[in-house]
């Protein structure tokens, strides 16, 4: 779980390797409850929480999530968190 204080990002999946019904979620960091899935995050190479990097703004209103889609290709998606929802600002775009 990667936390900003008010919100956090968590991964969840089923099956032996966690690929079944896999999602990345915006979480309420205080209660630990899911706010909602980040549906734009797809085609991930790995499903472990350590396969994702979240960078939060100081006020927890924006988060950039970077993850690998292929062995040598990472992508980044930026979200604005507003009214307990994550709204995509940009991405996914390749990270050099």
Secondary structure, DSSP 8 states (H G I E B T S, - for coil): -EE-SSEEEEEEEESSSS-EEEEEEEEETTT--EEEE-TT--S-S--SGGGEEEEE-TTSSEEEEEEEEETTEEEEEEEEEETTEEEEEEEEEEE-
